[in-house]
């Protein structure tokens, strides 16, 4: 015959196991994006981009991977321009890449709320910072 203390110990062990499994599931890395997922390729300054343009309701989103052609960067600010048929900028959105990234490809996202006149979109580096150098347009 089991005592209340024995049942409580079993319940505690069971709940601990469930909690551990939940924590492991949360700590598992998200599926990594592959270069093949991003059809657009571009370069700007020290950076190479592979990205795709997504539309989600009233938002246009550039999602992709950025690689540095040189050493570690402490800051990277991106801008997504919405251009009309004549090439005039009619909208823009900004995105930031995690500080301190190295030459490995890093994911980025830049959101833009279009005004309706956009014919095409361009992704550019707005600013960047090397440990001993600042740059940008």
Residue pairs with C-beta under 8 A, 6 or more apart in sequence:
33 63
33 64
33 65
33 107
35 50
35 65
35 105
37 52
38 50
38 51
38 52
38 63
38 64
38 65
39 52
40 49
40 50
40 51
40 52
40 53
40 64
40 123
41 48
41 49
41 50
42 48
42 49
42 51
42 122
42 123
43 49
44 123
44 124
44 125
45 125
45 128
45 135
45 136
46 68
46 69
46 70
46 73
46 128
46 135
47 66
47 67
47 68
47 69
47 76
47 125
47 128
48 66
48 67
48 69
49 64
49 65
49 66
49 67
49 123
50 64
50 65
50 105
51 62
51 63
51 64
51 65
51 108
51 123
52 62
52 63
52 64
53 60
53 61
53 62
53 121
54 60
54 61
54 62
54 63
55 61
58 113
58 114
59 111
59 112
59 113
60 80
60 82
60 93
60 111
60 112
60 113
60 114
60 118
60 121
61 109
61 110
61 111
61 112
62 78
62 80
62 95
62 108
62 109
62 110
62 112
62 121
62 123
63 107
63 108
63 109
64 107
64 108
65 105
65 106
65 107
65 108
66 76
66 78
66 97
66 105
66 106
66 108
67 103
67 104
67 105
67 106
68 101
68 102
68 103
69 103
70 103
70 130
71 102
71 103
71 130
71 131
72 100
72 101
72 102
72 130
72 131
73 97
73 99
73 100
73 101
73 128
73 129
73 130
74 99
74 100
74 129
74 130
74 131
75 96
75 99
75 127
75 128
75 129
76 96
76 97
76 101
76 125
76 127
76 128
76 129
77 94
77 95
77 96
77 97
77 125
77 126
77 127
77 128
77 136
78 94
78 95
78 96
78 97
78 108
78 110
78 123
78 124
78 125
78 126
79 92
79 93
79 94
79 95
79 110
79 123
79 124
79 125
79 126
80 92
80 93
80 94
80 95
80 110
80 111
80 112
80 121
80 122
80 123
80 124
81 89
81 91
81 92
81 121
81 122
81 123
81 124
82 89
82 90
82 91
82 92
82 112
82 114
82 115
82 117
82 118
82 120
82 121
83 89
83 90
83 118
83 119
83 120
83 121
83 122
84 90
84 117
84 118
84 119
85 119
90 115
90 117
90 118
91 112
91 113
91 114
91 115
91 117
91 118
92 112
93 110
93 111
93 112
93 113
94 110
94 126
95 108
95 109
95 110
95 111
97 106
97 108
98 106
110 123
112 121
124 137
125 136
125 137
126 136
126 137
127 134
127 135
127 136
127 137
128 134
128 135
128 136
129 135
